[in-house]
Amino acid sequence: MSAAGASLGFAITQMNNLTANQSNILLLVALVLWAFSFYSGHRFLMKDEGLLWANYAYLEELDTPQGQAFGRERMRGLLKKATLPSSKAAEHWRKMQMACLVFGAVLFVFWKLAVW
């Protein structure tokens, strides 16, 4: 997320004195991709934090008499089933964050080459 934020800041500084032409569209698209990368990073962290709290609750429950009576393996299966959608969502947002960051950087390089 810090790389996406730094990229946003740098791209904004490059927008001074730009005219509206086709080569500057690449910079604008890179800016949008970096903004979405930043957003995706926040979504990933939200999902990941939820998974950490679910795991913490699972580990705390294992020490209780109810958890011991229910069985470690049965509880592990329930935890996995309950957290699978959030786990997949976290992985999706992590991939989106990285893809947007990389594609934004590639577009920025293309913009620099087009302007040069």
Contacts in CASP RR format, 6 or more apart in sequence:
PFRMAT RR
TARGET T0000
AUTHOR 0000-0000-0000
METHOD contacts of the structure
MODEL  1
MSAAGASLGFAITQMNNLTANQSNILLLVALVLWAFSFYSGHRFLMKDEG
LLWANYAYLEELDTPQGQAFGRERMRGLLKKATLPSSKAAEHWRKMQMAC
LVFGAVLFVFWKLAVW
1 37 0 8 1.000
1 38 0 8 1.000
1 41 0 8 1.000
1 42 0 8 1.000
1 45 0 8 1.000
1 97 0 8 1.000
3 101 0 8 1.000
4 34 0 8 1.000
4 35 0 8 1.000
4 37 0 8 1.000
4 38 0 8 1.000
4 41 0 8 1.000
4 97 0 8 1.000
4 100 0 8 1.000
4 101 0 8 1.000
5 34 0 8 1.000
5 38 0 8 1.000
7 30 0 8 1.000
7 34 0 8 1.000
7 37 0 8 1.000
7 101 0 8 1.000
7 104 0 8 1.000
7 105 0 8 1.000
7 108 0 8 1.000
8 31 0 8 1.000
8 34 0 8 1.000
8 35 0 8 1.000
8 38 0 8 1.000
11 27 0 8 1.000
11 30 0 8 1.000
11 31 0 8 1.000
11 34 0 8 1.000
11 108 0 8 1.000
12 31 0 8 1.000
14 27 0 8 1.000
15 27 0 8 1.000
15 31 0 8 1.000
18 24 0 8 1.000
18 27 0 8 1.000
23 111 0 8 1.000
23 114 0 8 1.000
23 115 0 8 1.000
24 111 0 8 1.000
24 115 0 8 1.000
26 107 0 8 1.000
26 108 0 8 1.000
26 110 0 8 1.000
26 111 0 8 1.000
26 114 0 8 1.000
27 107 0 8 1.000
27 108 0 8 1.000
27 111 0 8 1.000
29 104 0 8 1.000
29 107 0 8 1.000
30 104 0 8 1.000
30 105 0 8 1.000
30 107 0 8 1.000
30 108 0 8 1.000
30 111 0 8 1.000
33 100 0 8 1.000
33 101 0 8 1.000
33 103 0 8 1.000
33 104 0 8 1.000
33 107 0 8 1.000
34 100 0 8 1.000
34 101 0 8 1.000
34 104 0 8 1.000
36 96 0 8 1.000
36 100 0 8 1.000
37 96 0 8 1.000
37 97 0 8 1.000
37 98 0 8 1.000
37 100 0 8 1.000
37 101 0 8 1.000
37 104 0 8 1.000
40 93 0 8 1.000
40 94 0 8 1.000
40 96 0 8 1.000
40 97 0 8 1.000
40 100 0 8 1.000
41 93 0 8 1.000
41 94 0 8 1.000
41 97 0 8 1.000
43 93 0 8 1.000
44 90 0 8 1.000
44 93 0 8 1.000
44 94 0 8 1.000
44 97 0 8 1.000
47 86 0 8 1.000
47 87 0 8 1.000
47 89 0 8 1.000
47 90 0 8 1.000
47 93 0 8 1.000
48 90 0 8 1.000
50 86 0 8 1.000
51 83 0 8 1.000
51 86 0 8 1.000
51 87 0 8 1.000
51 90 0 8 1.000
54 79 0 8 1.000
54 82 0 8 1.000
54 83 0 8 1.000
54 86 0 8 1.000
55 79 0 8 1.000
55 83 0 8 1.000
58 75 0 8 1.000
58 76 0 8 1.000
58 79 0 8 1.000
61 67 0 8 1.000
61 75 0 8 1.000
62 68 0 8 1.000
62 72 0 8 1.000
62 75 0 8 1.000
67 75 0 8 1.000
END
